[in-house]
Amino acid sequence: MAHECSLYEPLPQHKVRCTACARYCTIPDGSHGFCFVRKNVGGHLELLSYGRAAAVQIDPVEKKPLSHFHPGSRVFSIGTVGCNWRCLYCQNAEISQEHEIQGRPLSPKQAVDWAEQLDCQGVTFTYNEPTIFIEYALDIMAVAKARGLFSNFVTNGYMTPEAVEALTGHLDAISVDFKGSGEEGFLRKYITAKGPAPILETLSRLKRGGVHVEVTNLIVPQVGDDPEACRRLARFVCEELGPETPFHLLRFHPDYKMLDLPETPIATLERLHAIAVEEGLKFAYLGNVWGHPLEHTYCPGCGAMAVERYGFTIRRWRLDDQNRCLTCRRSIPIVGSLPKDYEPTFVTPLA
């Protein structure tokens, strides 16, 4: 279901320059960009995956991961095919690395209709890189906002200033997922991307634009677990985005073309967590380690547990109706509050 893109520039000889992601692909007539879904047709850039959802699912917002944004809410998650990265361990490679346009027809209105019918409070663009289908996402966001639903991206952040400008005022929250702390050599070898500069600029621009930002950092053992790289990233987040920015250190699981590495040792994650705290971050978390005490939110004022989590489930909420710690009354920077009728429906039983 082709749809003309808005983020591109016409060039001589019917070429176009895509301005959605930081690759800035120059695309001859009849060819695709690196993502496979943005195609030059007669000097016009078309989004081939518009209105075609390759993956849809109901998720807790905590799965995104967003720990400080409308806790306990349900989101209607949407993904298409294609990607602007080539992560060798991608857990969604069956759609992100797919070259054929496929997926069920899903118009923006239908997407929001489903979200409402399934009792979701927001729509999430995830599973593959949403920047490459930004025009489709923006149209869904417009319908969602008109009906009182929030919208968020789960993204690698490899955007352009033009894309950030298009999202500003429409996107409510974003989880930007670094790989190996954004170390340049790691990105080139395992991602097929250049250095982290575009991602860092995206984060700064989104923050200035009023978007709620959380940062994740997937720690790949042996090849992407450098402590100094993590320190540099944590320092950037603290200085540029603020010390109260949630920072998630995620455990790697072998997948796709990187099945030879083990899962990230928990001790490695704990060491990197300590570094993030040393750099001044007040809300650093471990992810994909269910049952670990560093899943919880602790009050920076008194150290009391403010929110107890198990995976994507909130087990105990120790904040008042203004999100202040019940022990010392310090305000905890969480957008929204836990719904009074919240039920932990996404629980995996303890072993």
N, C-alpha and C positions, 0 to 999 in steps of 0.2 A: 504494500500500500504506500506508494511513493508520495512524498510531500516535499515541496520546495523548502529548503533550509533558509533560515534568516541570517545565520552566522557564516558568511562567506563574502569574498570580494571577486568580482569578475576581472580577468586578466586578458591580454591580447591573445589572439588565435584560439578563442573559445576555451582557454584554460580558466581555472578558478583557484582561489586560495582559501582554504577552509580556515575559519578563525574560531572554531569551537575549542580545540585542545592545543596544547603547547607545541605540538609537532608542526602546526601551520602547513599542512600538506598542500603542495601545488599539484593540482590534478588535471591532466589533459582530458579532453572530451572523450567520453566513453569509459573512463577509468574510475577506480575507487580510491578512497583514501586508505590509510594504514588500517583503519577500523573496519573496513569492508562494507559499511552500511551507508556511507556518504558518497554518492556517485555523481560525477559530472555528466549531465545529459544535455548536450547542445549548448554548453556554456552556462547552464543553471545547475546548482548543486542540489541534489535531491536526497532526502532521508528515506531510504528504502524500508527501514524497520518501523516507520511511523504507524502507530495503531496496531502493531503486532507484538503481543506479549509472549515471550518464550518461557517465562516463569512468573507465576503469581502465587502468593501465599499469605496467610495471616500470621503475623509475628508479634511478640511483645517488643515494645520499643527498646527495651534493654538489650535485645539481641543485635542491635545495629552497630556498635553498642552506643547507646545514649543513656548515661546514668543520671544526668542532671536536667532532663527535658521530659516533661509530662510523664513522670514515673507511673508505671502500672497501666499505661495505655496500650491499645492494640493498633497495629498499623497494617494497611493493605500494601504488601510489598510487590513491586513490579520490576521485572527485568526483561531485556530484549536479547538479541544476539549481537556478537561483535565486541571488540574492545580496542582501546588505543595502547594497551600494554600487552606483553607476552610473558606473564609470570609463569615460570617453569613449574610452580607448585600450585597452580590455580585450582581451587576446589569447585569451581563452576566452569571448567574448561569446555564441557559439552555444549555450553551456549556462548561463552565469551570468545572462544576460538573458532566458532562456527562461521563458515564463509557463505553458507546458503541462508537466504532470508526465510525464516520460518517462525511459527508461533501462532497462537489463536488471535483472531481479530478482536480488538478491544479499543473502542473509541474513548476519548477523554471522559465523556459523559458516562459511558458504561463502567469505566474504572471507578468513578466516584459513586455511582449507583451501587456497585458491589460493595465498596468500602462501607457505605451507610447500612446496607442490608445486613452486613456481617458484623455490625456494631464496632466498627473501627473509628478511632478518633483522628487518624492521620493517614497519609499515603507516603510510602517510602520508595525511592528509586534505588535499586540495589541489584545484587547478583552479577551484573556486568557493569561496566563504567557508564554511569548515566550522562556524562558530558557528551558522549557521542550521539545520544538521542535527545539532546536538550530541548529541541523544539517540541517534541512529543511530551516531554516532561512538563514544560512550561504550560502547555495547553491543559494538561491534567491539573496542574497547580491552580490555574485560574478558576476551574470549576470547583476544586476542593475549597479554595479560599472563600468563594461565594457561598458555600454551604457550611462554613465554620470549621472545616478540617484543616489541620496543619500539614505541612509538606517537609520532607527532609531527604537529603542525598547521603548515600554511602559511596564514597568516591576516593580515587587515588589523588585527587587534587591537581592533576596535571592539566590545568585549565589555562585560559587566556584572560587578560583583563576584559576583553569583549564578552566572554562567557560570564564572568563574575558580574559585570554590569547588567547583563540580561537577567541574571538570577536575583539580583538585589531588589528587595521589595516584594518578592514572590516566595523565596525560599525562607523557611523558618529556622531550620537547624541543619547541621552538616556534621558528619563524622568523616574526617580525612585520615585515610589509612596509609601510613608510611610503611615501607618494607625495609628491614635491616637498618632502621634509623635514618633512611634516606642517604646512606653513604654512596658516593658517586660510583665507585667500582662495583658495588653490589647491584645498583640499578642498571648499569650497562651490561653486566654479565648475566643476570638472572631475570631481568625485566625487559631488556631492550629499550631502555629509556636513558636520557641524559641526566645530568645532575639535578638536585632537588630545588634549584632556584625558582622555577615556576610554581612549585607546590608551596614554598614558603611565601611567595608573593600572593598566591591565591588565599592563603590563610589570613594574611594581614588585611587584604582587601575585604574579605568576607566579614572579618571582625569589625572593621570600620563601618561596614554596611549594615551592621545590626543583626547579623545572623548568629544564632547560638552555635558555637564551635566546640567540638570535642575532638581530640587527637588520639589516634591509635597507632601503635608501633608493633608490627609483627616481628617477633624475634626468631630468626632462623638459626638454629644451632650450627656452630663451626664456621659458617660463612657470613652470617649477618648478626652477630651478637657482640660486636666491638663496644666495650664500655665507653670509650671516648666519643664514639659516634652518638651513642645514646645520650651522653652528657651534653654534647653540642645541641642536639635536638631539644632536650629538656630545657636548656638555657634559653634557646630561641622562644619556645612556648611561654616560658615564664616572663621573659622580658618583652616580647612583642604582643602576646595575647593575654597575658596576665597570669599571676600565680594561682588563681582559682580555676583555671581552665582544666577540665577533666583530661587525664592522660592515661590511656589504657595500654598496658604491655600485654600483648597477646601471645599465647603459646602456639607454636607451629605444630602442625600435623602433616606428615608426609602425604603427598598427593601428586597426581598427574605425572610429570617427568622427573620429580625429585622424591623418589621412593626410597632412596638409599640413605637418607638422613633420619635420625631418631626424632622423637618429639623433643621440644625444648626442655631441658632439665629445669625443674622448679627452682633449684638453687640459683640458676642463671637469672631467671626472672626476678627472684628476690634481690639479687645483687644490683640489677639494673633499676629496680624499684627504689632501692636505697639511694642510688645516684640521682634519680629524679627528685626525690625528697631533698637531698643535699642542695640541689640547684634551686630550691624554693617552691616547688609545686606542692600545693596543699591537698590535692585530690588525685593521687596516683592509684591506679587499680591494676590488678592482674586479671586477665581474661582467659577463658578456656581452661580454667583450673577450678572447677566447681568444688565448693566447700572450703576454699582457702580463706583465711581471715583477711587477706588483702582484697577480697571482693567487696568488703563493706565500706561504707562512708563513715569516717571518723571526724568528729568536730575538731577543727584546728584550734579552737579556743581552750577546750578542757580535755580533749582526747577521748571523750565518751563515744561509744558507737551510736551514730545517729540513724543509720539505715543498715539493717542486716539483710544480706542477699544470699541466695543460693542459686548460682547460675543466673538465669533470666528472671528469677522469682524474688519478689520482696517478701521477706519473712517477718520483719519487724520495722516499724516506722516510729522513730522517737523524735519527731519534730512537731511543733504546734502548727496551727492553721496559717501561720506566716512563715513557715519553714525555719523556725528558730529551734536550736538545740534545747531539749527539755531540761538538760542539766545546767547549762550556763547561759542560755538565751542568746547565744551567738547566732547570727543569721547564716544559713547555709545556702549558697547560690544555686538553687534548683528552680527551673522554670516550671510552674505548675505544682500541684500537690497530689499526693496519693488519693485517688477517689475513695470516698467513704465506703462504697460498696465493693471495693477491690477484693477479688478472690484470686488466689494464686493458682490459676488454671494451667500454667505451663511448668508444673513441678516435675522434676525427676526425683524419685524417692532416694533417700540416703541409703547407702549400702549398709 
